[in-house]
Amino acid sequence: MFPNSSNLGRPPFPPKHLQQNNFLNKVPLNVRPVLSHQQIINAHVNFQNAILSRASLGGNLATALARTPQPLTYGNGSPVNTSAPSPTFRGKKRLSEQSVPYDVKRQRYRSPRRETPAVNQAVPSTEESACLFSGSSPLFNVCYVPDLSIRVPRLQDISFPDVTETTLPLAKDKLSQQVLELFQACQQQTCDLNRKELCRSELQREIQRIFPCSRLFLVGSSLNGFGTRTSDGDLCLVVKEEPVNQKTEARHILSLVQKLFSTKLSSYIERPQLIRAKVPIVKFRDKVSCVEFDLNVNNIVGIRNTFLLRTYAYALPEPILPSLQKNYPESFDPTMQLHLVHQAPCTIPPYLSKNESSLGELLIGFFKYYATEFDWSHQMISVREAKAIPRPDDVEWRNKYICVEEPFDRTNTARAVHEKQKFDTIKEEFFKSWQILRDKKDLSFVLPLRATIQRR
């Protein structure tokens, strides 16, 4: 359905005696083949020794080479075209102003909802962790034997339109044109996605040495069509099909992942940090692609949401959209197996809207509705129903300032807004933006439009 598909994902590794290193087949054709990591190290050392020997006879070549920046590679030597690293990363230590732990912020956003207990305890104990790092995993082999046909979908299997061919609404006025120009300047490019995907595939390879049955998914804005050129990457590590207790199992799994990143993968993974939030994550920076990543464990609803939003973003160019979950329930079944979820966008036909409002008019209407009409005290926003619906009277929704229903598990995705002062600020910005855009019809009065476009 979508032209110019690229390549994403790879299946889990087969049994060790059947493993083949076919990663080089997925590297772009303009990248020359490379040797194994150990061969590269040996050759590099031998080359340096030869150069130093030649320099000791009076040459200056060694000095010149020392000043030449060497390209970064992943553990198996797979190269990536990189940009200059962010100035906030200077060596292994943080700057003094960055020393505040990130989880101080994350831990504030808690929900009273109880954690889902794990069905099967598939997390290794502390004693078993040592053998996992050596490559064996008897515990996982006993508890969960996966179907090897279930895999992370390849990007060639996921219909992904080229950014230059994405159909956009026609601009009928200045405000509409400004919105489109801002989107086109900021939207994630194919090269941005490919850098994240290469890191994902490399990390899956390494993590499967600890958890052989696991799969690593790229999720969130990087894949759903809402990403920008500077968007972080979100990764979901799926270790089993059953729920994982996020307070115990997920944190223990992530502690092993953090240890792997900070030891064996420290050559290209920078400053991995375990954040003990409601849904714990490991934050890290990939020095090869210069992308920041958040990695969680078994937050499977995020995978489903990625492809729901992806369908909204790409299959329907109209400014007014229907409820896909109501119209096509079989394509967005919450119980659908993960290896089939990526097929949903291909099953939805084009949508033709009868609404004739311009993009600018719809933006103004959005701010007006939430500033003056929506009942924040008694209603919640539902993408699943495509309308505002009454709040349920239970702990998840009671005494909350903003309520947005999660489309699949129906929890409150806006629970992070738990302070009235922040809620009042949000409402005030909605009201101010509505008044300014209604009167000026110019996006530059709300956003630093020109500077943002020039910077992109």
N, C-alpha and C positions, 0 to 999 in steps of 0.2 A: 504493500500500500504506500509505503514511503520510500522514495529513492535515496540513493547514495548511502546505504547502510554501512556502518563500520563494524569493528569487531570488539565484543565485550564478553568477559567471563570465560571460564574454562571449567571442565568437569573435575570432580575430585580425582585424586591420584588412584590408579589401579593398584592391585597388590604389588609389593616391592619388586618381585621378580619379573613383573610385566611393565615396570615403569620405563618410559622413554622420555628423553628431554626434547620435546618438540616445541619449546617456548620460542626458539629462534624462528620458527615458521610464522609466528605471529608478529614479529618485529617488522616495521615498515621496510619496503624493499630497498630504500635508499640507505639503510643501515647495514654496514658490512658485518659478516659473521664474526663471532668472537670465540675465544677459547674458554675453557673452564676457569673458574676464579683462581684455583691454585696454579694453573698454568700461567695465568696472567701475572700473578704475584712472582712466580719464579722467573718468568721472562723479564719482568720489570727490574727485579733485583740484579739479574745477570747483565741487563743493559746498563743499569746505573754503575755497576762495578766496572764494566768496560769503558764507560765514559770517564769515570774517575781515574782509571788507569791512564787513559789517553790525556786527561787534563794534567796529570802529574808530570807528563813530559813537556808541559808548557802551554797546553791548549786552554781555551776559555769556554769550551762548549758546556762543561758541567755547570758553570755559573749561569750561562744563558738558559739552560734547561730548568734550573732551579727557579727561575723567575717566570717560567711559562706555566700558566694555570692548567692543571690536568683535569680532564672531564671526569665527573662522578659517574660511577656505575653501581648497579645493584649487586647482590651477592654472587650471582652467576656471571657477572660481567656485562649484563645487558645495559647498553648506554642509552641516555636520554638527552635530548637537547634541553639545556637548562638556562634559566635567566639568572640574573644576579640575585643572591640571597637577600632576604629582607634585612634592613639595618638593625632590626630588633634582635637578631640572632648573631651574637658575637662570641663564638666559641661555645663551650659547654655550659658556662654559667650564665644565669640571668643577669640583666642589668638590675641595679638596686631598686628602681621603680617598678620592676616586674616581679618582685620577690613575694608578693602576696599570693598565697595559694588560691588557685582558681576554684577549688571546691568550697571555699568559704561562701562564694556567691551561689553555687549550685545547691548547697545543702539547705539554703533558705527556702527553696521551692519544694515543699513536701506536701503530700496528700495524705489524708487519714485513711485512704482506701487500703485494705489489707493486701499483702503480697500474695500472689498465687503460689501455693505450695508445689514443689516439684513432684512429678509423678514417679520418675526414676532418678535415683541419685547417680548421675553420670560424671560427677566432678571428682577428680582424684584427691585423695587426702594429702596432707603435707608429706608423709612418708613416701607416697607414690609419685610425688612430683619429680623426684630425682630421676627415676627411671623414664619418665615421660621426656625429659630433656635429652635422654640418650637415644630416643627414637622409638622405643617400644611403648605400647599402650594396651596392656592386657585388659584393663578395666573397661575401656571404650569398646574393645573388640567383643567383650562379653555382653555389655549392656545394650549396645546399639550397632547392629550390622546393617548398613544402608544398602539400598539398591543403587549400584554404581551408575545406572542410567539417569538417576536424579542428580542434576548438576546445576552449577551456576550458568544461567543462559549466556551464550555468546552474543556479542553485540550484533553479529550478522543475523542472529535469530530474532533480535529485538529491532523492530522497524524504527529507524531513527532518521528523521529528515535532515538534510543538509541545511545549515542555518541560512544559506543564501537563497534557498528555494522554499522557505517556510511562507505559507500564505498569510498575509496580514490584512486586517480590515482597511478599507479606504479612508483616508483622512479627509473629512468634510469641513474642517475648520482648523484654526490655528492651534487650539488646545489639543485636538486629536493628533495633529501632526507632531506636536512637541512630545506627546506620550510615545508615539511610534519611534521618533528619533532617539529618545532616551533608551527605549527598549533595545533598539538595534545597536546602539553604542555599547551597552552594558552586557548584552546576552553572552552566555558562555559559548566559546567557539569549539569546533571539533578537536582542535589541537589541545585545548584545555581538558576536555574529557579524556582524550587518549593518554595524557600524562597521568591522570588519576587512575585510569584503568590499568596502566602498566604497573603502577605501585600496588594496586589491589591484587593483581595476578602474582606478583612476586611475594607479597605477604601471605597470600593463601598457600603458596608453595612451602614457605617456611613454617607457618602455623600448623600445617598438616603433619609436620614432623612431631609435633606434640599431641595434636588431636587429629588422628588420621581420617576420621569420619566427618570432619567439619567442612563447612563451606563459607566463603567470605563474599558478601554481597555489597556492591556499591549502591547506596540508596540516597534518598533525599533530593535536594535541589540539583545536584550534579547530574542526575538521571531523569528527573521528572519534567524538565523543560523550563524551570524557573531559576536556574542557576545563572550567576554572573561570572565575569572573567576572574573575579577575586573570591568566589565562593569557596568555603572550606569543603572538604570531602567527608561524607558520612559513610561509615562501614558497619555492616551488621555481620557478626560471626555467629553462624548457626551450628551448634554442636549436637543437637538432637531435635527431633520433631516435637517432643513434649515440652510443656512450659518449664522455665528455669526460674528458680527463686532468685530474684535480683539482689536481695540483701546478703545471701550466703553463697550460692553456687556461682552466680555471675561475677561477684567480686573475687572469688578464688580463681576462677578461670582467667579473669583480666590480670590478676597479680602474676600469673604464669606468663601471660602475653607480655606484660610490662617487663618482666625479667628477661624474656627472650629479646625484646627490643633493645634493652639497655646493655646487653652483653653481646650476643652473637651478631645482632644486626646494627650495632652502634655505628658502623661505618657509614650508614645512610639513613638511620632513624635517629632523630635528634630530640632529646629531652622528653621521653615518654613519661606521662604523669597519670596516675590512677585517680580518678575523680569519684568519690564515694557519694553519688547523688541517688535520687530515687531510682533512676535507671543509670547505674554506674557506667562509666566510659573510661577508656584510655585515650588521652590527648597526646598527639605527637606531631612532629613535622618531618616530612620526607625531604631530605636534603637534595635528592636527585631532581624531583619535580618542583621543589620549593612550594609544596602545598601542605596546609595544615589539615589534619584529619582527626575525627572523633570516631572511636570504635566501640560498639556496644555488643552485648551477647544476647542472642535470641529475642531481640525486640522485633519480632516477626511482623507485627502490625505495620511497622515502618516500611517493610518491603511491599506489602499490599497497597499501602497508601501511595508509594512511589509510582506504581503503575496506574492507579486510579487518577492521580493528578497528571500523569504523563498523557493519559487519554484525553483529559480535558485540554491540555496544553497544545496537543498536536493534531488530534483527529477532528477537532471542531474549531475552525477559524472564526466562527460567528461570535459577536460580542455578547449575546444572550445564550445561555447554555441550559440544557435540561438536566434532570437528575439521572445520571448514568446508572446508579444503583437501582433506581426504581424501574427504569426502562429496560435494563439488561442485567437482571439479577444473576443470571447464570454466569456472566462474565466476571462478576465481582463477588463471587460467593466467598464468605469469610472462611469456609472450610476447604477451599481449593488448595491442592498441593502446591508447594512453593515453586517447583520446577515448571508449573503451567501458568503461573501468574503473569509472566511477561507476554503471554499470547493475547491478553485481553485487549490491548489497543488495536490489534489487527482485526478484531471481530466487530468493531463498532462502525457502522456506516456513517458517511458525512451527514452533518446536521444543517438544516436550513431554517434560519430564524425569521419570523415575521416582524420582529422588532426593527424599527427604522431609526432609532436613536444613534447619534454619533458616539464615538469613543469618549470624546470630551464630555458630552452630556451624561453619559453613564457614570463617568468619574465624579462629576458634581452630584449626581443622584445618589451615589454610594455614600459620600460624606454627609449629605443631607439626611438620608435615612437613619444612619447610626448616630447622628448628632441630635435629631429632633423627633424621630418616630419610633425607633426600636425601644422596647420595654426591657431594660437591662435587669430589672428586679424580678421579673416573672417569666422571661423568655430565654431560650437558648438558640444559638445559630446551628442549623443542621444542614450540612452538605448532602447528607444521605436523603433527606426529604426535600431539599432545595427550597427551604422556607424556615421562618422562625417558628418554633414549637414550644409548648409549655415545658417548664423545668420539672423533672421528677422530684419528688419530695424525699430525698435520701441524703446520706452524708456526702456523697460525691458532688452534689449540686447545691446543697444548703449553705447559705451565707457566703456565697461566692460572688465576686464582683462582675466577672465575665464568664460566660458559659458557652463553650463551643463543643459540640458533640463530635467525638472521634468517629469517623465514618464506619469503622469495622467493629471495634470493641465497645463503642458507645460510652467511653469515659469522657471526662472534661479535659480537653487539651489546653485550655486556658487557665489551668489551676495555678500557673506561675504568677499570675496577677493576684496577689493576696493582700496588698496594702491599698487602702482607700485613696491615699495621696497619689499613687501611681495610676489608679483607675480614673480619678478626677483629671489627671493630666492628659490621659488618652482621650477622654470625652471632650476636653477643652480643645485639643488639637483637631479632632474631627470637626468641631463647630467652627473654629477659626479657618480651617482649610475650606470648608463649605462656603463660608462668607466671601473669602478672598477669590476663590475660583468662580463663584457666581457673579461677582462684580467685575473682576479683571479679565476672566477667560484666558489667563496666562499662567502656565505652570512655573515660570521663573520667579513668581512672587511667593511660591511655596517651597521650591527646591533650588539649589544652586545649579541650575540646568546647564549653563554654558561651561562652567568649570568641570562638571562631571563628564560631559561629553568630550571635552578636550583631553581630560586625563585618561579616558578610556582609549 
